[in-house]
Each structure stands twice: as C-alpha cells, then as structure tokens.
Amino acid sequence: MAKSSRSNWLDLSSSLLSNWACLCNDLLISIIEKLVHRSDFIWFSNVCKSWNSVALNHRKQKLNQLSNHQIPWQLTRSCDETNPSLCNYLPNTSPTIFNIKLRIPSKYKTSMWRRYGSSHGWLVFMEKTTWMLVLLNPLSGATIHLPPFIDSPLYIFPVFGRVILSRDPSLGSDFEVLFSCAIYVAHLKFGDKFWTSKIFRDSYSPAQSLIFYKDQIIGVSTYSEIMCLDVISGDNGSGRIEFRNITPKCSSMYFEHCFLSETTFGDLLVVCRRILYKSKYKRYKVYKLIESDGQVPRLVPVDNLDGNSIYLDEKHNQSISVLASNYVGYCRPNSIYYQHVYFQKSEITFKYYEVVAVEEFNLLEDRRRRHLIPISLETFWVVPSMFSQLVDGV
C-alpha cells in the first residue's frame, strides 16, 4: 500500500468508492499500520469519508510514529524579504525545488541568521528585543511564542544555540522544548510560564548533543559519554537541572562532533565524527546504547545501521533517521549524510567562498563522498509538519 502511486488513489471511480467505504475498520487499521510515508497517510484519508474517519482516529499515533523518520527537505537561503523555498538537493537524486508556498512573515525572513534550525518541521527563531523563542510552521504559518528567558542574554548565543522539541506541536500541546548552547541549558514544558535553566559559569555544558528518548532527555559528551538530563521540580514552581552519568567514556579519543540518533527500530545510536583528515582512525564511529535488564547500560561499537540512513547537520546537532528501503533512489542504507558549510577556493579570484555541502559516508564501504550543492541553502534539515492539518481539512 505504501508503494501505490498517487494516481491509483485519484483514479478511483465513484462506483468503486462505495465498495471501499464498506471495508471493515479492522482491515483499514491494518492498512494504516503498514503505511511508511506521511504522503501515503494523506492519500489514505482522501479515499472517502469512512476512511478519513479512521485516519482521524489514528492520526495522532501514526503521525507521531512517522515524525522524524521521513526523508528531510532543505530550505533555500533568503538574504532579503524574498520567500525561501523547500527543496531537495540530496546526493544521488535529481535536484528539485518544490512549488510550495511557505508562510514565513517578513520579519523572520530577514532574521534567518537568528534562527535555531528546525525540529519536527517547525522553524525556531529568537525575537531580538524580547529574547523569546518563536516556533513557526512554514507551511501553515502557525506560530507558538514561548516565555522569555529570565537569564542574562549574554549566555544565549544566536549562532551556536540549538533547540529540540520532544514531538510535533501539531499533534497536541503536550510537548517539551530544550534549548542548549556552550554554557547554557534550559528546559520548558509547554504551558509553563518559566524555563528551568542551568548556567555553566566555569566550564562548557558536559553534553554536546541532546535528544528526547523514551521519556528521558539523553546527552552525549565529546568523549562519547552518555548522560541523562534530569529536570527536578522544587518548591513554589522552581526547579533545577542536573546531569547524571549513564555510561563511562567508551573512548579516550576526542571527537569534534557527537550526535545522538534514534533509529526507526527505536535504538539509540551515538554518531561520532572526526575532522582530522590524515589519521589512522575512521572519520566516523558509531555506538549503540545497550540497556539490558539488571545490567549496567553500555555503549557497543557497530559497523552498520541496520539499513537505516542518518541525516545530520553541522550547527544544530540535528539528527533524522529513515529506513533506506522505504526511499529507494533517495538514500543508501547504512549511510550518514552530514550537511555542513564548506569553503571552496575560486579558480578566478583565488579567494575562498562558502558553499553548503553534504558529506556522505557509508559504514560498510568505509568511504566518504562530498557533494557540493550549487545553490545557497540553510544548513539544517526540515521534515515538514503539514499533514495533520491537511487531514483535518478533508
């Protein structure tokens, strides 16, 4: 069902629609469980009213399951008030710019440098005057204004900050927000009036990357050490943040970038990247967190991704995993796609200029390829959050 073409859905005659409407709910639910693309879920909901009713009842669970496990898109960079576009410049595919109208207000178009990337399809901006984070759905135009930070803005770096959401806000208001930069970490449960924060005045935050994983907030250090971030509630609505180690260092090697990624099978991976070009060590090392009953959690090295592909970005420690077999022709299994800024030397002026590149690394082949992107892009991935609203409107 997931591989059916869209035309098959649209070409159904009116006489056939009545028969489709008579299918029992158990069968329809079994079909929903086999869908792997959000777009398939939309076409399912458009067949007839009875199918749409079943889709609505299972929307929240299914869309949450598909969230962050879809092929990501990219966003063209806008230096003025022109509207950026969603595009697909993935390696091994034909470049595509989608003719989709984005609903991004002018004040955000001109302040993209103050954005904190994307999480679950929502763009994140910092209001310059109020120091408030704003979540923006670029497809629906919906915005969510979060409470301002009460700490000094000196601790909040617009360029290096990272924001992650626990889930897609389109699926309900029970989501959490995590902000982090070099010396500052803050947590907010949507609906709260104040952030719970921690400032590291004498050192950097021990966690280079953070992720919401199985009702926990997990972090990893540059030495691939796993820790848990605990938000502890206090009296009078106050709270504090503490880090608790889960595993010791699994390597004495320092990694410039460490990412956390949840696979489509629910495993938690640590993806470590080294910048050194002339080294006996691999550019990437991947570890899996093993949590067995009655045993101390530990990290074990792995040499494949179980058919997954992982998308990472340089500045925001973003991680998106997909099952490559669901996207044949778009990605290769057991491959890492790292989007970053690359400085290329001009053959005419001999000066270096900035381009966006995607580094492709296959674990089985132990081979790296760099793909330069010929247009100006933002250096983060976007998994559009649009389908819950489309289903509601059918």
C-alpha positions in Angstrom: 0.0 0.0 0.0 2.9 2.4 0.8 4.3 2.0 -2.7 1.0 2.6 -4.5 1.2 5.6 -6.9 -0.9 8.7 -6.2 -2.7 8.3 -9.5 -4.1 4.9 -8.2 -5.8 6.8 -5.4 -7.1 9.6 -7.6 -8.4 7.5 -10.4 -10.9 5.6 -8.3 -14.4 5.8 -9.9 -17.4 6.8 -7.9 -18.8 3.3 -8.3 -15.7 1.8 -6.6 -15.7 4.4 -3.8 -18.9 2.9 -2.4 -17.2 -0.5 -2.1 -14.1 1.0 -0.5 -16.4 2.6 2.1 -17.7 -0.8 3.1 -14.4 -2.2 4.3 -14.3 -3.0 8.0 -12.4 -0.9 10.4 -10.0 -3.7 11.4 -8.9 -4.0 7.8 -8.4 -0.2 7.5 -6.4 -0.1 10.7 -4.2 -2.9 9.4 -3.6 -0.8 6.2 -2.7 2.3 8.3 -0.2 0.3 10.2 1.7 -0.6 7.0 2.0 3.0 5.7 5.5 4.3 5.9 5.2 7.7 4.2 3.2 10.7 5.5 2.0 11.3 2.0 0.5 7.8 1.9 -1.4 8.6 5.1 -2.8 11.7 3.3 -3.9 9.8 0.3 -5.5 7.1 2.5 -7.6 9.8 4.3 -8.8 11.2 0.9 -10.4 8.0 -0.4 -13.8 8.5 1.3 -15.4 9.7 4.5 -15.2 6.4 6.3 -11.5 6.1 5.5 -11.0 9.7 6.6 -12.8 9.0 9.9 -10.5 6.0 10.6 -7.5 8.2 9.7 -8.5 10.9 12.1 -9.0 8.5 14.9 -5.4 7.1 14.4 -3.8 10.3 13.2 -2.0 11.3 16.4 -0.5 7.9 16.9 0.5 7.4 13.3 1.9 10.8 12.6 3.9 10.7 15.9 5.3 7.3 14.7 6.3 8.8 11.3 7.6 12.0 12.8 11.4 12.5 12.3 11.7 9.3 10.3 10.9 10.8 6.9 13.3 11.9 4.2 14.2 15.5 5.1 14.0 18.5 2.8 16.2 21.6 2.7 15.4 25.3 2.8 16.8 27.8 0.3 18.6 30.8 1.9 17.0 34.2 1.6 19.2 37.3 2.1 16.3 39.7 1.8 12.5 39.5 2.0 12.1 37.1 -0.8 10.4 33.9 0.2 12.7 30.9 0.7 11.6 27.6 -0.9 11.6 24.0 0.2 13.9 21.9 -2.0 15.6 18.5 -2.3 19.3 18.5 -3.1 20.1 15.1 -1.6 23.0 13.1 -3.0 22.2 10.6 -5.8 18.9 12.4 -6.7 17.8 15.0 -9.2 17.7 18.4 -7.6 14.2 19.6 -7.0 12.7 22.9 -5.8 9.1 22.4 -4.6 6.4 24.8 -5.7 5.0 25.1 -2.3 4.1 28.5 -0.8 5.8 29.0 2.5 4.1 31.2 5.1 7.0 33.0 6.7 6.4 36.6 7.9 8.8 39.2 6.5 10.4 39.9 9.9 11.5 36.3 10.1 12.8 36.2 6.5 15.2 39.0 7.3 16.4 37.5 10.5 17.2 34.0 9.4 20.6 34.4 11.0 18.9 34.4 14.3 17.2 31.1 13.7 18.0 27.9 15.6 17.3 25.4 12.9 14.3 23.1 12.7 12.7 20.5 14.9 9.9 18.2 13.9 9.2 20.5 10.9 9.0 23.8 12.9 11.5 26.6 12.4 12.8 28.2 15.5 13.6 31.9 15.8 14.7 34.3 18.6 12.9 37.6 19.0 15.6 40.2 19.0 14.0 42.6 21.6 12.3 40.2 23.9 14.6 37.2 23.9 11.6 34.9 23.3 11.8 31.8 21.2 9.2 31.5 18.4 8.2 28.3 16.8 7.0 28.8 13.2 5.3 26.2 11.0 6.5 27.4 7.5 3.7 25.6 5.7 0.7 26.6 7.8 2.0 29.9 9.1 1.2 28.9 12.7 3.4 30.4 15.4 4.0 29.5 19.0 5.6 32.1 21.3 7.5 30.7 24.2 8.2 32.5 27.5 11.3 34.8 27.5 14.5 33.6 29.2 14.9 35.2 32.6 18.7 34.7 32.5 21.1 37.3 31.0 21.1 37.2 27.2 24.9 37.1 27.4 24.6 33.4 27.9 22.4 32.9 24.9 24.3 32.7 21.6 22.1 33.1 18.5 24.7 31.4 16.2 25.5 28.4 18.3 22.2 27.7 20.1 20.2 24.5 19.5 16.5 23.9 20.1 14.8 20.5 20.0 11.2 19.6 20.6 10.0 16.4 22.2 7.3 16.0 19.5 5.5 17.8 16.7 3.4 20.6 18.3 0.8 19.9 15.5 -0.1 16.7 17.3 -1.0 18.3 20.6 0.2 20.7 23.3 1.8 18.1 25.5 5.4 18.7 24.2 8.6 19.9 25.7 11.3 22.3 24.5 15.1 22.1 25.2 17.5 24.9 24.4 21.2 24.5 24.7 24.4 26.3 23.8 28.0 26.1 25.0 27.4 27.1 28.6 23.7 27.2 29.0 20.8 24.6 29.1 17.1 25.4 29.5 14.0 23.2 29.6 10.4 24.1 29.2 7.2 22.1 29.3 4.7 23.8 27.1 2.2 25.7 29.2 4.8 26.6 31.9 5.4 30.3 32.4 9.1 29.9 33.2 12.1 28.0 31.9 14.2 25.7 34.1 17.8 26.5 33.3 21.4 25.9 34.3 24.4 28.1 33.6 27.9 26.5 33.5 29.9 29.5 34.6 33.3 27.8 34.8 33.1 25.2 32.0 31.1 24.2 29.0 28.0 22.1 29.2 29.0 18.4 29.5 26.5 17.4 26.8 27.4 18.3 23.2 24.2 16.8 21.9 20.8 16.1 23.5 17.8 14.1 22.5 14.4 13.2 23.8 14.4 9.4 24.0 11.8 7.1 25.7 10.5 9.8 28.1 14.1 10.8 29.0 16.5 13.6 28.0 19.7 11.9 27.0 23.0 13.7 26.3 26.4 12.7 25.0 29.8 14.3 25.6 32.7 14.8 23.1 34.3 11.6 24.5 31.1 9.6 23.7 30.0 9.5 27.4 26.2 9.1 27.8 24.4 11.0 30.5 20.8 11.8 31.5 19.5 15.3 32.0 17.1 15.4 34.9 14.7 18.3 35.4 14.0 18.3 39.2 10.9 20.3 40.4 11.3 22.3 43.6 9.0 24.3 45.8 6.9 27.3 44.5 7.3 26.1 41.0 11.0 26.4 41.0 13.3 23.7 39.5 16.8 22.8 38.6 18.7 20.8 36.0 21.2 18.1 36.9 23.3 15.7 34.7 23.6 12.1 35.7 26.1 9.8 34.0 24.7 6.6 32.5 27.8 5.1 30.8 31.5 5.9 31.2 33.7 7.1 28.3 33.9 4.4 25.6 36.9 6.0 24.0 39.8 8.2 25.1 39.6 9.8 21.7 38.2 13.3 21.4 35.5 13.8 18.8 34.8 17.2 17.3 31.1 16.3 16.8 29.0 13.7 18.6 25.3 13.2 17.7 22.5 11.2 19.2 20.1 9.5 16.8 17.1 7.2 17.4 16.7 4.7 14.6 13.4 3.6 13.0 13.7 0.5 15.2 13.9 2.5 18.4 17.6 2.0 19.1 19.7 4.9 20.3 23.0 5.5 18.4 25.9 7.7 19.1 27.5 9.0 15.9 31.0 10.5 16.4 32.7 12.5 13.7 36.4 13.4 13.5 37.7 16.4 11.4 41.3 15.1 11.1 41.9 14.2 7.5 45.2 12.4 7.9 44.6 9.9 10.6 44.6 6.2 11.1 41.2 6.4 12.7 37.9 6.3 10.8 36.2 9.6 10.2 33.0 8.3 11.8 32.5 5.9 14.6 29.0 4.6 15.7 28.0 3.1 19.0 24.7 1.6 20.2 23.3 2.1 23.7 22.6 -1.4 25.2 20.2 -1.4 28.1 19.7 -4.9 29.4 17.6 -5.8 32.5 19.7 -6.0 35.5 22.9 -4.8 33.7 24.7 -1.5 33.6 23.9 0.4 30.4 26.9 0.3 28.0 27.9 1.5 24.5 29.0 -1.1 21.9 30.6 -0.2 18.6 28.6 -1.1 15.4 29.7 -1.3 11.8 26.3 -0.9 10.2 23.0 1.0 10.7 20.6 -1.9 10.2 19.5 -0.5 6.9 18.9 3.0 8.2 20.3 6.2 6.8 21.0 9.1 9.2 20.9 12.8 8.4 23.0 15.2 10.5 23.8 18.9 10.4 26.8 20.9 11.5 25.5 23.7 13.6 22.3 22.4 15.3 23.2 18.8 16.2 20.1 17.7 14.4 19.5 14.0 13.7 16.9 12.4 11.4 16.9 8.6 10.7 15.0 6.9 7.9 14.7 3.3 6.7 16.5 3.4 3.4 14.4 0.6 1.9 11.4 3.0 2.1 13.2 5.6 0.0 15.0 3.7 -2.8 16.8 6.1 -5.0 16.9 8.8 -2.4 19.4 7.4 0.1 21.7 4.5 0.6 21.4 2.1 3.5 24.0 2.3 6.3 25.0 5.8 5.2 25.4 9.0 7.1 24.6 12.3 5.4 26.3 15.3 7.1 25.2 18.7 5.9 27.8 21.4 6.6 29.5 24.6 5.4 32.4 24.0 3.1 34.9 26.7 2.0 35.9 26.3 -1.7 38.7 28.2 -3.4 37.8 30.2 -6.5 39.8 29.4 -9.6 39.4 33.0 -10.7 39.9 35.2 -7.6 41.7 32.5 -5.6 39.6 33.5 -2.7 37.6 31.1 -0.5 33.9 31.3 -0.6 31.2 29.5 1.4 29.1 26.7 0.0 26.8 24.1 1.5 27.9 20.5 1.1 26.6 17.1 2.1 29.2 14.6 3.2 28.1 11.0 2.5 29.8 8.3 4.5 28.9 4.6 4.1 29.9 2.5 7.1 30.1 -0.8 5.2 32.4 0.7 2.5 34.3 3.0 4.9 34.1 5.5 2.1 33.4 9.3 2.2 32.0 11.4 -0.7 31.4 15.1 -0.7 28.5 16.6 -2.7 28.6 20.4 -3.2 25.2 22.0 -3.5 25.0 24.6 -6.3 22.5 26.9 -4.6 22.5 28.7 -1.3 20.9 26.7 1.4 20.3 26.9 5.1 22.4 24.4 6.9 19.7 22.4 8.6 17.2 19.7 7.5 13.4 20.1 7.5 10.8 17.4 7.9 7.6 19.3 7.0 4.9 19.2 9.6 1.8 19.7 7.5 -0.2 16.5 7.3 -2.1 16.7 10.5 -3.8 19.9 9.3 -4.4 18.5 5.8 -6.2 15.5 7.3 -8.3 17.7 9.5 -9.4 19.7 6.5 -10.6 16.8 4.3 
